[in-house]
Amino acid sequence: MFPAEALARELIARGWQVVLASDARGAAYAEHFPAIERLSLEAATFKSGDPIGMAKAAIKIFQGVLQARKAFKRLKPWAVIGFGGYPSFPALTAALQRKDVTLIHEQNSVLGRSNRKLAAKVDAVACAFPVLRMAPDELEGKVQVVGNPVRPDIRALFDAPYPPVDGTIRILVTGGSQGAKILSETVPQALALLPVSLRIHLHVEQQARAEQVEQARKVYADAEINAEVAPFFNDMAQRLAAAHIVIGRSGASTVCELAVAGKPSVLIPLKIAMDDHQTYNAEVLKDAKAAIVIREDDVTAEGLSAQIREMIEAADLLPIRAAAAKSVARPDAAKDLADLVERTVKKVKG
C-alpha cells in the first residue's frame, strides 16, 4: 500500500484525481491514502490443489470484476494501475475487459502470481529491482525499472548524512507492523550475548510481537541494554534516520527504504515468502556490500550476535556500507513511475 500511496501523492501533485480500489484487507492499511473515493471490491486468493477453495475464490473474483466494471463505467478512469497481490486482480481484469489504459508495478524481484497472469496484457510494466524473475518471455525488453515509490519522509533521508558514530550505536529492529516472531525472540538474545564493553554503548529500538514485548524487555534489562520495545512505531522515518544499523526482514518496501535511507543492515528473509522473493530482494543490498543476509533456517542467537559484533567493532566501515546502500537506491521512484503513467496514457489515448 505504501508504494501506491506514494504514487498517488505524486499524481495528485500533478493535477490528477486518484481513486483507491482494494479489498477490505487492503483498506485497513489505507487510513491516510489520499483518494477522492474508495472502492471496496471482492477479492480472494487460493492454494493450488484445493478445488473447493479455488471455486470459492473464483466466485469472489468474478463478483469483484463486476463491481469494478460498474464503478469504472461511472468513473471513466484514464488509467488503472495495479500494484500486485490478489486485491488488484479484479480491478485490472475489469479494466482490461473495458480496454482502459492499464499498468502494473511489481514491488518484488520476482513477478507475483497476479501480475504474472496480467503482465503480458497490460500497456506497461514497471518493476522495483534490476532483475525481474519469472517474467513471461513476452516482457523481454519491455519492463521499465523505476524502483519502489517511498513516502516523502523516507525520500528525505536520501539527502541526509549518515549519523555520526559518537559513542552510541543505535540499532533499529523491524519486522513488519506486528514484528516477526524470530526477530522478537532472537535479536534480544543475540545482543545480550555481546560483551559488556559493547552492550553499554547500544541504544536499541525494536518492534516486537505484542505477546513477546515483555519478554524482550526483560532480556534487554537483564543485559543492561538501553532498549525501547513496542509492537508498532508511528515515527518510523525519524527512527530510521537516527539508526546506525537496521535488523529486519527483506520485503520489497523494507529493502528499498533501507537503500534510500542509506542504512547498513542485517536481513533475515522470510522463508515462506512466495517464490522466495525476499531472498532475491535482499540480493541487491548484499551484492552492494550494504547488508548481511542470513537464511531463516540458519539464524541462531550466537551466529547473529557474531555478525552484529563484527559490524559494531568495524564501526568505521558503517558509513561506507551506508554509501553502498544509497548507491543502489532509486529515491525518485514515485516521480519515475508517474512519468511512465503519463507517457502510457498519452501513447495509448493519443
C-alpha angles and dihedrals in degrees: 000000000000095000090048090050092050091052091046092055091049092050092047089053087057093053102265125133116227131210120192117219116188143125126264092271093054091047089062089067096043102076093126099031108134101228129144088213137010124215118203108206130184111248138159144177130216143194122244112251094031104106095178092049091046091052093049091047091049091055093050093046090050090051090049092051091052091049091050094047090052092049094045091051087060098038099040094205120213089212139000115212122193126199098195132255125099095283089068095052100081094048094048092045090052091047092051091050089052092045092238119160106275135191134172130203119203112206097188131063089245119063107245124234096256094045090045091060094048106031097092092050103049126087097242139009125205127183139189104223131056091242121047110196126204092021115151117255091248089070096060108130093001102087119096118211108220103150126232116305110239131198117270093250089056093044089056090062091067089072094043121095122244107267114258117255097233102164099298123085111205114207121191117198117197133172108162126299092299098038126244118269095227091050093045090055106032105039096060090047091048094050091046088058092060116105114268090246088068100033093061090061096052129105110186128192113186137181108212136173109273093243091052100045096095094047091050091049090051093051091050093046092049089051091047091238118154101237142161115202125185139149092242140012118208094193099056095146092057092047091047090050092055097043123107095189131019124203118193152100123304106240114154096258092046094052094046093046091050089052094048092045092045099232128163107228150185109219128196108189117217103253095208093053112129111272088354088277094159091063090052091045090055093053094079091062094037092052090049088053090239096115142040111220121204123186111237092237089055097052116118129157090242095049094044091048090054092052093048092046090053091053094047095046089051092049091144087069094054094086088051090052089047092054089048090055092051090048090070096039125115101202095171096054093124091055093045092049091047089051089053091050092052094045091050093049091049093047096048099038095037 
